[in-house]
Amino acid sequence: MTDINTAGSGAEFVEYFVRRLVDRGIPTVTPAGGLAAHVDAKKFLPHIPQSEYPAGALAAAIYLISGVRAMERGTLSMDRDSEGNDVFSDLELARLAVPRRTYTMSQIEYAVDRIAWLYQHAI
């Protein structure tokens, strides 16, 4: 990992992934992070109330239609209050991690295509 081209390639790959999602109209957190793309589940699924965990629903739906695993980063990930009630998160995100030097461009394009299809058919 001392080669700058190798070290920077992961972040560039994620940036490409995010740019492709944005190009398809997917509500995505920008600017891109260095390790993952984050899809805004509140905007992706505005008909699902936060009490029904839109980020968890989106992560599950992405997996069902594509086999691509996403991680919920929202209310489900928050600690509950002292009485066991949900504490709503400010953000509801589906995190799509991109491990360095693991995925090919065609796999990223497949994920973009399936997520775009889901977005068009989400309501």
DRENPA-3360 file (N, C-alpha, C; in nm, 2 decimals, always signed):
BEGIN
1 = MTDINTAG = +0.08/-0.12/+0.00/+0.00/+0.00/+0.00/+0.09/+0.13/+0.00 ~ +0.21/+0.12/-0.04/+0.29/+0.24/-0.04/+0.28/+0.30/-0.18 ~ +0.23/+0.23/-0.28/+0.21/+0.29/-0.41/+0.08/+0.38/-0.41 ~ +0.10/+0.51/-0.44/-0.01/+0.60/-0.43/-0.13/+0.57/-0.52 ~ -0.10/+0.51/-0.64/-0.20/+0.47/-0.73/-0.29/+0.36/-0.67 ~ -0.23/+0.26/-0.60/-0.30/+0.15/-0.54/-0.38/+0.21/-0.42 ~ -0.31/+0.29/-0.34/-0.38/+0.34/-0.22/-0.50/+0.42/-0.25 ~ -0.49/+0.50/-0.35/-0.60/+0.59/-0.39/-0.71/+0.53/-0.47;
9 = SGAEFVEY = -0.69/+0.41/-0.52/-0.78/+0.35/-0.62/-0.92/+0.32/-0.55 ~ -0.92/+0.28/-0.42/-1.04/+0.25/-0.35/-1.13/+0.37/-0.34 ~ -1.08/+0.48/-0.30/-1.16/+0.60/-0.29/-1.21/+0.65/-0.43 ~ -1.13/+0.63/-0.53/-1.17/+0.67/-0.66/-1.28/+0.58/-0.71 ~ -1.28/+0.45/-0.68/-1.38/+0.35/-0.71/-1.51/+0.39/-0.65 ~ -1.51/+0.42/-0.52/-1.63/+0.46/-0.45/-1.68/+0.59/-0.51 ~ -1.60/+0.69/-0.54/-1.64/+0.81/-0.60/-1.71/+0.78/-0.73 ~ -1.66/+0.69/-0.81/-1.72/+0.65/-0.94/-1.86/+0.59/-0.91;
17 = FVRRLVDR = -1.87/+0.50/-0.81/-2.00/+0.44/-0.77/-2.10/+0.55/-0.74 ~ -2.06/+0.64/-0.65/-2.16/+0.74/-0.61/-2.20/+0.83/-0.73 ~ -2.10/+0.87/-0.81/-2.13/+0.95/-0.93/-2.23/+0.88/-1.02 ~ -2.22/+0.75/-1.04/-2.31/+0.67/-1.12/-2.45/+0.66/-1.06 ~ -2.46/+0.65/-0.93/-2.59/+0.65/-0.86/-2.65/+0.79/-0.88 ~ -2.58/+0.89/-0.86/-2.63/+1.03/-0.87/-2.68/+1.05/-1.02 ~ -2.60/+1.00/-1.11/-2.64/+1.02/-1.26/-2.77/+0.95/-1.29 ~ -2.81/+0.85/-1.21/-2.93/+0.77/-1.23/-3.05/+0.83/-1.14;
25 = GIPTVTPA = -3.02/+0.94/-1.07/-3.12/+1.00/-0.99/-3.14/+0.95/-0.85 ~ -3.05/+0.86/-0.81/-3.07/+0.80/-0.68/-3.02/+0.90/-0.57 ~ -3.11/+0.92/-0.47/-3.07/+1.01/-0.36/-2.95/+0.95/-0.28 ~ -2.84/+1.01/-0.30/-2.71/+0.96/-0.25/-2.64/+1.06/-0.17 ~ -2.57/+1.03/-0.07/-2.49/+1.12/+0.01/-2.37/+1.16/-0.07 ~ -2.35/+1.29/-0.09/-2.23/+1.34/-0.15/-2.17/+1.45/-0.07 ~ -2.04/+1.47/-0.07/-1.95/+1.40/-0.16/-1.93/+1.25/-0.11 ~ -1.87/+1.17/-0.20/-1.85/+1.03/-0.17/-1.75/+1.02/-0.06;
33 = GGLAAHVD = -1.77/+0.92/+0.02/-1.68/+0.88/+0.13/-1.57/+0.79/+0.07 ~ -1.47/+0.75/+0.15/-1.36/+0.67/+0.09/-1.39/+0.52/+0.10 ~ -1.49/+0.48/+0.17/-1.51/+0.33/+0.19/-1.64/+0.28/+0.14 ~ -1.74/+0.37/+0.12/-1.87/+0.32/+0.09/-1.96/+0.43/+0.02 ~ -2.06/+0.39/-0.05/-2.16/+0.47/-0.10/-2.28/+0.47/+0.00 ~ -2.34/+0.58/+0.02/-2.46/+0.58/+0.11/-2.58/+0.64/+0.04 ~ -2.69/+0.55/+0.04/-2.81/+0.59/-0.03/-2.90/+0.65/+0.08 ~ -2.97/+0.76/+0.06/-3.06/+0.82/+0.15/-3.19/+0.75/+0.15;
41 = AKKFLPHI = -3.22/+0.67/+0.25/-3.34/+0.59/+0.25/-3.47/+0.67/+0.27 ~ -3.46/+0.78/+0.35/-3.57/+0.87/+0.37/-3.62/+0.93/+0.23 ~ -3.53/+0.96/+0.15/-3.57/+1.02/+0.02/-3.60/+0.91/-0.08 ~ -3.53/+0.79/-0.07/-3.56/+0.68/-0.16/-3.70/+0.62/-0.13 ~ -3.73/+0.62/-0.01/-3.86/+0.55/+0.04/-3.94/+0.65/+0.12 ~ -3.99/+0.76/+0.06/-4.05/+0.87/+0.14/-4.19/+0.82/+0.20 ~ -4.24/+0.71/+0.15/-4.37/+0.66/+0.19/-4.36/+0.57/+0.32 ~ -4.23/+0.54/+0.36/-4.21/+0.45/+0.47/-4.18/+0.54/+0.59;
49 = PQSEYPAG = -4.26/+0.54/+0.70/-4.23/+0.63/+0.81/-4.10/+0.58/+0.88 ~ -4.04/+0.67/+0.95/-3.91/+0.64/+1.02/-3.93/+0.53/+1.12 ~ -4.05/+0.52/+1.18/-4.08/+0.42/+1.28/-4.08/+0.28/+1.22 ~ -4.09/+0.27/+1.09/-4.08/+0.14/+1.02/-3.95/+0.11/+0.95 ~ -3.85/+0.19/+0.99/-3.71/+0.16/+0.96/-3.68/+0.16/+0.81 ~ -3.69/+0.28/+0.74/-3.67/+0.28/+0.60/-3.53/+0.23/+0.56 ~ -3.43/+0.26/+0.63/-3.29/+0.22/+0.59/-3.28/+0.07/+0.60 ~ -3.34/+0.00/+0.70/-3.34/-0.14/+0.70/-3.42/-0.20/+0.59;
57 = ALAAAIYL = -3.53/-0.14/+0.56/-3.62/-0.19/+0.45/-3.55/-0.18/+0.32 ~ -3.47/-0.07/+0.30/-3.40/-0.05/+0.17/-3.29/-0.14/+0.16 ~ -3.21/-0.17/+0.27/-3.10/-0.26/+0.27/-3.16/-0.40/+0.23 ~ -3.27/-0.44/+0.29/-3.33/-0.57/+0.25/-3.37/-0.58/+0.11 ~ -3.44/-0.47/+0.06/-3.49/-0.47/-0.08/-3.37/-0.47/-0.18 ~ -3.27/-0.40/-0.15/-3.15/-0.41/-0.24/-3.10/-0.55/-0.25 ~ -3.09/-0.62/-0.13/-3.04/-0.76/-0.13/-3.14/-0.85/-0.21 ~ -3.27/-0.83/-0.19/-3.37/-0.92/-0.26/-3.36/-0.90/-0.41;
65 = ISGVRAME = -3.34/-0.78/-0.46/-3.35/-0.76/-0.61/-3.21/-0.78/-0.67 ~ -3.11/-0.78/-0.60/-2.97/-0.78/-0.66/-2.87/-0.88/-0.60 ~ -2.89/-0.92/-0.48/-2.79/-1.00/-0.41/-2.68/-0.92/-0.35 ~ -2.69/-0.78/-0.37/-2.59/-0.69/-0.32/-2.63/-0.66/-0.17 ~ -2.53/-0.68/-0.08/-2.55/-0.65/+0.06/-2.53/-0.51/+0.09 ~ -2.62/-0.45/+0.16/-2.61/-0.31/+0.22/-2.63/-0.32/+0.37 ~ -2.58/-0.22/+0.44/-2.60/-0.22/+0.58/-2.68/-0.10/+0.62 ~ -2.78/-0.12/+0.71/-2.86/-0.02/+0.76/-2.78/+0.07/+0.85;
73 = RGTLSMDR = -2.79/+0.20/+0.83/-2.72/+0.30/+0.92/-2.83/+0.40/+0.95 ~ -2.91/+0.38/+1.05/-3.02/+0.47/+1.09/-3.07/+0.43/+1.23 ~ -3.20/+0.44/+1.24/-3.27/+0.42/+1.37/-3.24/+0.28/+1.43 ~ -3.23/+0.18/+1.34/-3.20/+0.04/+1.40/-3.07/+0.04/+1.46 ~ -2.97/+0.12/+1.41/-2.84/+0.12/+1.47/-2.82/+0.20/+1.59 ~ -2.93/+0.28/+1.63/-2.92/+0.37/+1.74/-2.95/+0.29/+1.87 ~ -2.90/+0.34/+1.98/-2.93/+0.29/+2.11/-3.08/+0.33/+2.14 ~ -3.15/+0.25/+2.22/-3.28/+0.29/+2.26/-3.27/+0.37/+2.39;
81 = DSEGNDVF = -3.38/+0.44/+2.42/-3.38/+0.52/+2.54/-3.39/+0.43/+2.66 ~ -3.39/+0.49/+2.78/-3.39/+0.41/+2.91/-3.52/+0.33/+2.92 ~ -3.62/+0.36/+2.85/-3.75/+0.29/+2.86/-3.77/+0.19/+2.74 ~ -3.66/+0.17/+2.66/-3.67/+0.08/+2.55/-3.73/+0.13/+2.42 ~ -3.75/+0.26/+2.41/-3.81/+0.32/+2.30/-3.71/+0.36/+2.19 ~ -3.75/+0.35/+2.07/-3.66/+0.40/+1.96/-3.62/+0.54/+1.98 ~ -3.49/+0.57/+1.94/-3.45/+0.71/+1.93/-3.42/+0.73/+1.78 ~ -3.50/+0.81/+1.72/-3.49/+0.83/+1.58/-3.36/+0.89/+1.54;
89 = SDLELARL = -3.29/+0.83/+1.44/-3.17/+0.89/+1.39/-3.19/+1.01/+1.30 ~ -3.10/+1.10/+1.29/-3.11/+1.21/+1.20/-3.11/+1.16/+1.05 ~ -3.03/+1.06/+1.03/-3.02/+1.00/+0.89/-3.07/+0.86/+0.89 ~ -3.12/+0.82/+0.77/-3.15/+0.68/+0.74/-3.08/+0.65/+0.62 ~ -2.97/+0.57/+0.63/-2.89/+0.54/+0.51/-2.87/+0.39/+0.49 ~ -2.86/+0.35/+0.36/-2.82/+0.22/+0.33/-2.67/+0.23/+0.28 ~ -2.59/+0.17/+0.36/-2.44/+0.18/+0.33/-2.40/+0.07/+0.24 ~ -2.34/+0.10/+0.13/-2.29/+0.00/+0.03/-2.14/+0.01/+0.03;
97 = AVPRRTYT = -2.08/-0.08/+0.11/-1.93/-0.08/+0.13/-1.87/-0.13/+0.00 ~ -1.75/-0.08/-0.03/-1.68/-0.12/-0.15/-1.54/-0.16/-0.10 ~ -1.52/-0.29/-0.06/-1.38/-0.33/-0.02/-1.28/-0.30/-0.13 ~ -1.17/-0.25/-0.09/-1.06/-0.22/-0.18/-1.01/-0.34/-0.26 ~ -1.00/-0.32/-0.39/-0.94/-0.42/-0.49/-1.02/-0.55/-0.49 ~ -1.15/-0.54/-0.46/-1.24/-0.66/-0.46/-1.34/-0.67/-0.57 ~ -1.40/-0.56/-0.60/-1.51/-0.56/-0.70/-1.46/-0.51/-0.84 ~ -1.53/-0.55/-0.94/-1.49/-0.51/-1.08/-1.59/-0.40/-1.12;
105 = MSQIEYAV = -1.56/-0.33/-1.23/-1.64/-0.22/-1.28/-1.78/-0.28/-1.31 ~ -1.78/-0.40/-1.37/-1.91/-0.46/-1.41/-2.00/-0.49/-1.29 ~ -1.94/-0.52/-1.18/-2.02/-0.54/-1.05/-2.08/-0.41/-1.00 ~ -2.00/-0.31/-1.01/-2.05/-0.18/-0.97/-2.16/-0.13/-1.06 ~ -2.15/-0.15/-1.19/-2.25/-0.12/-1.28/-2.38/-0.20/-1.26 ~ -2.36/-0.33/-1.23/-2.48/-0.41/-1.20/-2.55/-0.36/-1.07 ~ -2.48/-0.32/-0.97/-2.54/-0.27/-0.85/-2.61/-0.14/-0.88 ~ -2.55/-0.05/-0.96/-2.62/+0.07/-1.00/-2.75/+0.05/-1.07;
113 = DRIAWLYQ = -2.74/-0.05/-1.17/-2.86/-0.08/-1.25/-2.97/-0.13/-1.16 ~ -2.94/-0.22/-1.07/-3.05/-0.28/-0.98/-3.10/-0.18/-0.89 ~ -3.02/-0.10/-0.83/-3.07/+0.01/-0.74/-3.15/+0.11/-0.81 ~ -3.11/+0.14/-0.93/-3.20/+0.23/-1.01/-3.33/+0.17/-1.04 ~ -3.33/+0.04/-1.08/-3.46/-0.03/-1.10/-3.55/-0.02/-0.98 ~ -3.49/-0.05/-0.86/-3.57/-0.05/-0.74/-3.62/+0.09/-0.71 ~ -3.54/+0.19/-0.74/-3.59/+0.33/-0.71/-3.71/+0.36/-0.80 ~ -3.70/+0.32/-0.93/-3.81/+0.34/-1.02/-3.94/+0.27/-0.98;
121 = HAI = -3.93/+0.16/-0.91/-4.04/+0.08/-0.87/-4.07/+0.07/-0.72 ~ -4.02/+0.17/-0.65/-4.03/+0.17/-0.50/-4.16/+0.20/-0.45 ~ -4.25/+0.27/-0.52/-4.38/+0.31/-0.47/-4.49/+0.23/-0.51;
% end
